[in-house]
């Protein structure tokens, strides 16, 4: 009797350091990561900031972005009645711009890409 196992292995180099602008406390998915289609984009900024999110050259309306104001977390994912209904497999290009809405001005932008698995 012969048994054959076929599997798929995804490797991610978690030792890679990611240089984010100092105002960004975190992003997910991280730059150059491979992620499943169910992935959402998460941007973590200090409180009192607002963002413009651009996904594959399309500006995402702020009404589609969940903003947890108390923590400064912004979350978006494709879905029904949104700019994108689902992720297409392959490279995803993300750009955010931010501005502080209280206190001294602070504006900037950051771009990265990640990959959606087939």
C-alpha positions in Angstrom: 0.0 0.0 0.0 1.4 3.4 -1.0 0.3 6.6 0.8 0.9 10.0 -0.7 0.6 13.2 1.1 0.4 16.5 -0.7 0.5 19.8 1.1 1.2 23.4 0.7 3.6 25.2 2.9 3.7 29.0 3.2 6.9 30.4 4.6 7.1 33.9 6.1 10.4 35.3 7.2 9.3 36.7 10.6 12.9 37.9 11.3 12.5 40.6 8.7 12.3 44.1 10.3 9.7 46.5 9.1 10.5 50.2 9.3 7.3 52.1 9.8 7.0 55.9 10.2 7.1 56.8 13.9 3.5 57.9 14.0 2.3 54.4 12.8 2.0 52.0 15.7 1.3 49.1 13.4 -0.1 47.9 10.2 -1.6 44.5 9.2 -0.9 42.8 6.9 2.8 43.7 7.2 4.6 44.7 4.1 5.4 41.8 1.7 3.4 39.3 3.7 1.3 36.6 2.0 -2.2 36.4 3.5 -5.5 34.6 2.9 -8.5 36.3 1.1 -10.3 36.9 4.4 -7.7 39.5 5.4 -8.6 42.9 6.5 -6.3 46.0 6.6 -5.6 47.4 10.0 -3.8 50.6 10.7 -2.9 51.6 14.2 -2.3 55.3 14.9 -2.4 57.4 18.0 -5.8 58.8 18.8 -6.9 62.1 17.2 -5.7 61.1 13.7 -7.7 60.6 10.5 -6.6 58.7 7.4 -7.2 58.4 3.7 -6.9 54.8 2.6 -6.0 54.0 -1.0 -6.2 50.4 -2.1 -4.9 49.5 -5.6 -5.3 53.2 -6.6 -8.9 53.5 -5.4 -9.7 55.8 -2.5 -11.8 53.9 0.0 -14.7 56.0 1.3 -14.4 56.8 5.0 -17.9 55.3 5.5 -16.4 51.9 4.7 -13.6 52.2 7.2 -14.2 51.2 10.8 -12.5 53.6 13.2 -12.2 52.7 16.8 -11.6 56.3 18.0 -10.6 55.4 21.5 -7.7 53.4 20.3 -6.8 55.0 17.0 -7.3 51.7 15.0 -8.7 51.8 11.5 -10.0 48.6 9.9 -11.2 47.9 6.3 -11.9 44.8 4.4 -13.7 44.1 1.1 -17.3 43.0 1.2 -20.7 43.4 -0.3 -21.6 47.0 -1.2 -18.0 48.2 -0.7 -15.5 49.5 -3.1 -14.2 45.9 -3.6 -16.4 42.9 -2.9 -13.3 40.6 -2.5 -9.6 40.6 -2.8 -8.1 39.5 -6.1 -5.3 37.1 -5.7 -1.8 38.6 -6.0 -0.2 41.9 -5.2 -2.2 44.5 -3.3 -0.8 48.1 -3.2 -1.8 50.1 -0.1 -1.2 53.8 0.6 -2.4 55.8 3.6 -2.2 59.5 4.3 -2.8 60.7 7.8 -3.4 64.0 9.5 -3.8 64.9 13.1 -7.1 66.5 13.9 -6.3 67.9 17.3 -3.3 69.9 18.4 -0.2 70.6 16.4 -0.4 69.6 12.7 1.1 66.2 11.8 0.7 64.9 8.2 2.3 62.1 6.3 1.9 59.1 4.1 3.1 55.5 3.9 2.8 52.9 1.2 3.3 49.1 1.3 2.2 46.0 -0.5 1.2 42.5 0.5 0.0 39.4 -1.4 -3.3 37.6 -1.4 -3.0 33.8 -1.7 -4.8 32.1 -4.6 
